[in-house]
Amino acid sequence: MTTTSNNRLANKVIMITGAGRGIGAEAARLFAGQGASVVLAARTEAQLIAVRDEIAASGGEAAYFAADLSQASSVERAVRFTVERYGRLDGAFNNAGIAINVASLIDEQEEDFDVIQSVNYKGVWLCMKAQIKAILETAGSGSIVNTSSVGSLKGNPGLGAYGAAKRAVNSLTQTAAVEYGPSGIRVNAIAPGTTMTDMIQQWVSINPEIIEQISGKTPLRRAAEPIEIAQAASWLLSDESSFVTGVVLPVDGGLSA
Ligand SMILES: NC(=O)c1ccc[n+]([C@@H]2O[C@H](COP(=O)([O-])OP(=O)(O)OC[C@H]3O[C@@H](n4cnc5c(N)ncnc54)[C@H](OP(=O)(O)O)[C@@H]3O)[C@@H](O)[C@H]2O)c1
């Protein structure tokens, strides 16, 4: 488990989507190390069990619920499980996402477009719908962080539908922040740049130079490790960011600057 001296998430119950690997798994380890009880959601049960067991072995508190976040009933069951298991919901890191089949707009397949929207865009909406209700009914106030992408901030050649879905996430984030701020729920997004996970590897298999190419345009001249993205999410979920809401925070080494 990733531990820090910071206990900033102590006593919070946090749902993390896409927690089986990559950024979400690293966030689960970090948040648990910072005192949160975490509920891990994704489709691949074996990966969720592995992360849950790793956190438990390090003395952290974690449970998992296998869910397809593009399906409303699956999302609702995952949120209900969280509340039944821990009695409340204080926050969520809506991080699950897919990036498939790099292609220019005219070559992008309609079925790929639809599946990207169903997970990256509709999935975040479904999650917030269920989570905001659960937070209001239990903890009363809380914090939600959605994972967008640096690709949402301008044109996104090769992943047009993905960039559009992530820009929709930015819009949903700001709308939720405005609608639920008066109720004490903060809603923010993080927009990661290139991050060393399985997701980026599919791009590397098409273009082995892609990480060097993007790093060359990135002021910090490198890709991120998943922990660097998780740390930004942790801060936004914590009370340390208590006056921050409606923000889309680039965590991109300066790529969008
Ligand atoms: N890596 C990057 O460079 C980068 C850059 C910008 C933004 N991001 C964003 O960061 C987030 C995490 O990406 P990552 O790099 O950690 O990717 P990853 O390693 O591929 O992990 C993605 C996670 O999302 C889950 N997921 C995908 N579809 C799902 C569905 N329908 N229902 C439930 N869970 C689903 C996956 O689990 P299952 O497949 O088991 O369901 C997995 O746990 C994504 O939103 C991604 O768009 C990544």
The ligand as a MOL file (V3000), in Angstrom:
LIG
                    3D

  0  0  0     0  0            999 V3000
M  V30 BEGIN CTAB
M  V30 COUNTS 48 52 0 0 0
M  V30 BEGIN ATOM
M  V30 1 N -3.1080 6.8310 -18.7020 0
M  V30 2 C -3.1920 8.0310 -19.2450 0
M  V30 3 O -2.2670 8.5100 -19.9150 0
M  V30 4 C -4.4200 8.8870 -19.0130 0
M  V30 5 C -4.3720 10.2420 -19.4160 0
M  V30 6 C -5.5050 11.0460 -19.2080 0
M  V30 7 C -6.6260 10.5150 -18.6070 0
M  V30 8 N -6.6460 9.1890 -18.2410 0 CHG=1
M  V30 9 C -7.8750 8.7020 -17.6110 0
M  V30 10 O -7.5480 8.1460 -16.3500 0
M  V30 11 C -8.5090 7.1440 -16.0000 0
M  V30 12 C -7.7820 5.8850 -15.5790 0
M  V30 13 O -7.0290 5.4380 -16.6850 0
M  V30 14 P -5.8070 4.4070 -16.5550 0
M  V30 15 O -4.7090 4.9620 -17.3630 0
M  V30 16 O -5.5650 4.0280 -15.1340 0 CHG=-1
M  V30 17 O -6.4310 3.1770 -17.3860 0
M  V30 18 P -6.4240 1.6080 -17.1560 0
M  V30 19 O -5.1670 1.1860 -16.5250 0
M  V30 20 O -6.8330 1.0240 -18.4430 0
M  V30 21 O -7.6110 1.4140 -16.0710 0
M  V30 22 C -8.9330 1.7020 -16.4210 0
M  V30 23 C -9.8570 1.2070 -15.3310 0
M  V30 24 O -11.2170 1.5280 -15.7140 0
M  V30 25 C -12.0020 0.3470 -15.6060 0
M  V30 26 N -13.1210 0.3300 -16.5420 0
M  V30 27 C -13.0890 0.4790 -17.8880 0
M  V30 28 N -14.3220 0.3250 -18.4000 0
M  V30 29 C -15.1510 0.0790 -17.3490 0
M  V30 30 C -16.5420 -0.1900 -17.2360 0
M  V30 31 N -17.3730 -0.2330 -18.3040 0
M  V30 32 N -17.0600 -0.4190 -16.0090 0
M  V30 33 C -16.2500 -0.3980 -14.9340 0
M  V30 34 N -14.9370 -0.1500 -14.9680 0
M  V30 35 C -14.3910 0.0750 -16.1770 0
M  V30 36 C -11.0100 -0.7710 -15.8840 0
M  V30 37 O -11.4450 -2.0070 -15.3390 0
M  V30 38 P -12.1890 -3.1820 -16.1590 0
M  V30 39 O -11.6450 -3.1550 -17.5590 0
M  V30 40 O -11.8650 -4.3770 -15.3790 0
M  V30 41 O -13.6400 -2.8270 -16.0950 0
M  V30 42 C -9.7820 -0.2730 -15.1380 0
M  V30 43 O -9.8530 -0.6220 -13.7750 0
M  V30 44 C -9.4000 6.9650 -17.2340 0
M  V30 45 O -10.6030 7.6930 -17.0750 0
M  V30 46 C -8.5670 7.5700 -18.3520 0
M  V30 47 O -9.3800 8.0210 -19.4130 0
M  V30 48 C -5.5780 8.3760 -18.4210 0
M  V30 END ATOM
M  V30 BEGIN BOND
M  V30 1 1 1 2
M  V30 2 2 2 3
M  V30 3 1 2 4
M  V30 4 1 4 5
M  V30 5 2 4 48
M  V30 6 2 5 6
M  V30 7 1 6 7
M  V30 8 2 7 8
M  V30 9 1 8 9
M  V30 10 1 8 48
M  V30 11 1 9 10
M  V30 12 1 9 46
M  V30 13 1 10 11
M  V30 14 1 11 12
M  V30 15 1 11 44
M  V30 16 1 12 13
M  V30 17 1 13 14
M  V30 18 2 14 15
M  V30 19 1 14 16
M  V30 20 1 14 17
M  V30 21 1 17 18
M  V30 22 2 18 19
M  V30 23 1 18 20
M  V30 24 1 18 21
M  V30 25 1 21 22
M  V30 26 1 22 23
M  V30 27 1 23 24
M  V30 28 1 23 42
M  V30 29 1 24 25
M  V30 30 1 25 26
M  V30 31 1 25 36
M  V30 32 1 26 27
M  V30 33 1 26 35
M  V30 34 2 27 28
M  V30 35 1 28 29
M  V30 36 1 29 30
M  V30 37 2 29 35
M  V30 38 1 30 31
M  V30 39 2 30 32
M  V30 40 1 32 33
M  V30 41 2 33 34
M  V30 42 1 34 35
M  V30 43 1 36 37
M  V30 44 1 36 42
M  V30 45 1 37 38
M  V30 46 2 38 39
M  V30 47 1 38 40
M  V30 48 1 38 41
M  V30 49 1 42 43
M  V30 50 1 44 45
M  V30 51 1 44 46
M  V30 52 1 46 47
M  V30 END BOND
M  V30 END CTAB
M  END
